[in-house]
Each structure stands twice: as C-alpha cells, then as structure tokens.
C-alpha cells in the first residue's frame, strides 16, 4: 500500500510538471508575438524608407527645374543689358 506521503509527493511532482509545461507554452506564445511585432516594425521602417527615397527623387527634380529657371533668367538679364540697358527689374 502506498503511503500518503508518497501520494502527496507524486501530486507535487505532477503539479510542478504541469506548471513547467504551461510556462513553456506561454513562453513560446510570447516569442511568436514578439516576432510578429518585430516584423511589423521592420515593415514600417521599410515603408518610411521608401517614402524618404521618393521625396529625395522629387527634391532632385525640383532642384533641376530651379537650376534651369535660374539659367534662363541669367540669359534673359544678359540679353536685356546688351539690348538697351534702361530696363531694370
């Protein structure tokens, strides 16, 4: 016959085993959740990077247009100075 002390020992060990397995299961869930969150952060960073790249391209186009207008203005001012000199802006 099994003594009460032995039964309580088996119950205690079983409780510890169940607690350990529950802890491991929750730990795996937390790892999956953290991985998902990190993936979302990386995705957001990639989106921000693509927006910044697009803005840089647009700024380069604006700069080119500005340079073209500036060059044309210089040509017009030189032509006016050669033409009569009385017209000032």
ABEGO torsion letter per residue (X at the ends): XBBAAAAAAAAAAAAAAAAAAAAAAAAAAAAAAAAAAAAAAAAAAAAAAAAAAAAAAAAAAAAAAAAAAAAAAAAAAAAAAAAAGABBX
